[in-house]
Amino acid sequence: MARDILKTLKAEHNVLRDLFKQIDATTERASKGRVELLEKIEANLLPHAKWEEKVFYPAFKERADRDGLKTHAEAVLEHAAVEETVIPHVKASDVTTPEFAGRVKVFGELIDHHASEEEDTMFKMARKLFSAEELAQFDEDHEAWKASTAATAAITGAKAKAGARSTAAKVSQAISR
């Protein structure tokens, strides 16, 4: 079967959807399981999102028409909202609380919404903007990037930002109590 980045990204979306279903099914007593699932979500989400932001989205934007540029803007803002707000708030909550469950539910819903929009809109546009050879090359580049020091740096940076924002959210919550 020929390589195709759009199929790879969709498969990664499906892995995330499954992980969110698993974490959503947990109870407050499953603190270890919740922590492990959250780590798996982050381990799958961050490389995917950072590669899209650094490689796929800019290439898409270069070729997009007006509707494509709108789709691109939506995708970029959705990434920022999750990275800058949702992840820190999830990480700021105690995994043994209903608050955590509610925040993870919203996190999963946002990821599913974003993934569905990408698959239904952006990926259909991308099929017209890029040749099969280009999509195959993106797939090869994606695989190589995930094993690179650039990926490690991008993921480490994203985790550090989320950690700092999580700490700020915890302090803000403590002050408001």
Summary of the structure (lengths in Angstrom):
residues: 177
radius of gyration: 17.1
end to end distance: 56.3
largest distance: 56.3
contacts: 532
relative contact order: 0.16
helix: 88%
strand: 0%
